[in-house]
């Protein structure tokens, strides 16, 4: 569930940045209210604006920042982050 919410929040931020970039290109563009819901990610995937790729539980780099782990996993994390 947390990954689903994180994807949704990331997609919302990306959409807001796209809107901002469009506004910066044209002074006449008015800010439009965009209604985002938690299922926004599904709409964006359906429209092929973003692609969701499954990553194995053992290869999720963000886990190293949020969970306790041991030295072997630490070196694996370092390698996946290209340190």
C-alpha positions as semicolon CSV with decimal commas, in nm:
position;residue;x (nm);y (nm);z (nm)
1;X;0,000;0,000;0,000
2;X;0,280;0,243;0,083
3;X;0,436;0,192;-0,260
4;X;0,099;0,263;-0,424
5;X;0,063;0,587;-0,229
6;X;0,424;0,685;-0,303
7;X;0,370;0,628;-0,677
8;X;0,055;0,840;-0,665
9;X;0,229;1,124;-0,483
10;X;0,520;1,112;-0,726
11;X;0,286;1,118;-1,026
12;X;0,102;1,414;-0,876
13;X;0,426;1,604;-0,827
14;X;0,535;1,525;-1,183
15;X;0,202;1,649;-1,319
16;X;0,234;1,969;-1,115
17;X;0,585;2,025;-1,253
18;X;0,462;1,969;-1,608
19;X;0,185;2,222;-1,550
20;X;0,438;2,469;-1,409
21;X;0,668;2,425;-1,709
22;X;0,377;2,483;-1,946
23;X;0,286;2,801;-1,756
24;X;0,644;2,927;-1,769
25;X;0,645;2,889;-2,147
26;X;0,339;3,108;-2,187
27;X;0,247;3,410;-1,976
28;X;-0,120;3,384;-2,078
29;X;-0,176;3,032;-1,952
30;X;-0,399;3,031;-1,642
31;X;-0,344;2,787;-1,361
32;X;-0,605;2,517;-1,377
33;X;-0,724;2,319;-1,081
34;X;-0,656;1,952;-1,140
35;X;-0,851;1,712;-0,925
36;X;-0,615;1,437;-0,810
37;X;-0,735;1,131;-0,625
38;X;-0,543;0,835;-0,492
39;X;-0,627;0,641;-0,807
40;X;-0,466;0,906;-1,025
41;X;-0,178;0,669;-1,090
42;X;-0,413;0,425;-1,267
43;X;-0,535;0,697;-1,502
44;X;-0,180;0,803;-1,588
45;X;-0,078;0,443;-1,659
46;X;-0,388;0,392;-1,877
47;X;-0,302;0,707;-2,072
48;X;0,057;0,581;-2,102
49;X;0,194;0,900;-1,948
50;X;0,396;0,694;-1,703
51;X;0,510;0,334;-1,683
52;X;0,514;0,137;-1,359
53;X;0,784;-0,125;-1,341
54;X;0,781;-0,396;-1,075
55;X;1,101;-0,419;-0,874
56;X;1,174;-0,727;-0,666
57;X;1,155;-0,682;-0,291
58;X;1,523;-0,773;-0,268
59;X;1,628;-0,502;-0,516
60;X;1,441;-0,199;-0,379
61;X;1,711;0,060;-0,310
62;X;1,482;0,281;-0,099
63;X;1,459;0,008;0,165
64;X;1,816;0,087;0,267
65;X;1,702;0,433;0,367
66;X;1,395;0,322;0,562
67;X;1,470;-0,020;0,714
68;X;1,739;-0,176;0,932
69;X;1,966;-0,419;0,750
70;X;2,290;-0,609;0,793
71;X;2,635;-0,563;0,632
72;X;2,584;-0,804;0,339
73;X;2,268;-0,623;0,241
74;X;2,452;-0,292;0,289
75;X;2,709;-0,381;0,023
76;X;2,431;-0,498;-0,208
77;X;2,256;-0,165;-0,160
78;X;2,577;0,026;-0,231
79;X;2,624;-0,166;-0,555
80;X;2,267;-0,102;-0,668
81;X;2,312;0,271;-0,607
82;X;2,644;0,267;-0,796
83;X;2,853;0,398;-0,505
